[in-house]
């Protein structure tokens, strides 16, 4: 109740929303979280992994619809390389410099830093930001 009072005092009755395209670029994950019904092992029949070209195609199709953000997650992928992630961000940024790129959960960030980039988390996030990342999920 108090939070609503503060919100109304600050913003009035104003509400906003984001028009985005949500993309799971993969469901392949090395973890086995009990709450996740989405993840797959690489050899599972329902496992998938999109190529960068496919992700770019999907985002290109959504841009004329007025999206302002692309939101992406993909689990703790065991074999995607550092350059894959950097190329993906770079190519998304090239589509539209104003497109907000929101990607990677906190556990994905840790996985990327420790296993893929082999950098401290802060340095890895700075590198991702230089290549187009706007925020994490």
N, C-alpha and C positions, 0 to 999 in steps of 0.2 A: 504494500500500500504506500509506504513512504517512497519507494523507488519510483512509483508511478507519479506521485506528487512532484518529485524532483524532475522527472522527465518532462511532465507537462509544463512546469515552470520554465524549464530551459528551452523546450522545443514547441510548446503549444500542442495542438492536436495534429501536428505534421508527422507523416510517416513516409518512408521511402523504401525502395526496393532496388535490387540489382538484376539486370537481364544478363544471364551468363550461359555458358555452355559447359556442362559438367562432363568430364571425360575420365573414364578409367582406362588408362593406357595399357594396363596389364592386370591380371588377377593372380599372377605367379608370385608366391611369397614363401620365404623360408621359415616363417613363424607358423605356429599352429595354435593361434589364439582360440580358445573355446567359444567365444562369443561371435566369431566371424564365420559366417556361412558362405562367404564370397571367395576366399582364398583357395588357390590350387597349387599343387606341386607341378613342376615343369612337364612331367610326363602324364599328368591327368588328362583324360579325354576332353574335359571342359576348360582346360587351361588356354589362355589367349594372351597375345602380346601384339599390340599394333605397331606397325612401322611408323617412323616419323612422317613419312609422306601421307599416310592415311590420317593421322592426327591433323596435319596441316589441311588436308582436303575437307575434313569435318568442320574445322574452324572457319575456313574460307566460305563454306556454305552457310555458316551461322552469322557471319559479319553483316551481310545485307539485311538480316532480321533485326539488327540493332544491338547485338550483344556488346557489352563493354568489358566483360571479364571472361576468361577461361579458367575453369577450376579443375585441377587434375590431381589424381592420386593413382598409385599403382602397386602398393604393397612393397615388401622388401625383396626386390627382384635379385636373384643370385648371379645373373650373368650380364645384365646391361652394363655398359662401360661408361666411364666419366664423359667421354666425348658424346655419347648418345644423349645424355641429359643436357649438356651444354649446347649441342646442335639443335635439340628440340626447342630450348628456350630462345636461342638466337633466331631460328626460323619463325617462331611465333611472333617475336618482337618485330621482325621484318615485315610481317603481314600488316601490322598496324601499330605504330609506335605508342598510340594511346590505349591500346588493349591492356587491361590489367591482368597479369598472369599470377594466379593464386595456385600454389601447388605444394604437395608434400606435407604429410602429417608429421608431428614431432618425432614419432618413431622412425619414419622414413628418413627424416633429416639426420638422425643419429646413425642409421644404417649407411646412408650415403657418405657421411663424414668418415666413419670408421672403416667401412669395408670397401667402398668404391673409390672415393677421392683420397682417402688416407691423409686427411687434413683435420686440424681442429675444427670444431663445428663453426665457430665464428668466421674463420678463413674460408671455409667452404660456402657458407651463406653469402659472404661478400662476393665470392666468385660467381655464384648463381645469380646474385643481384646484378653484377656487371653484365651478365648474359641475358637479362630480361626479367628475372623473377621479381614480382612486386610484393608478394606476401606468402606466408605459409598458411596451411589450413588449420 
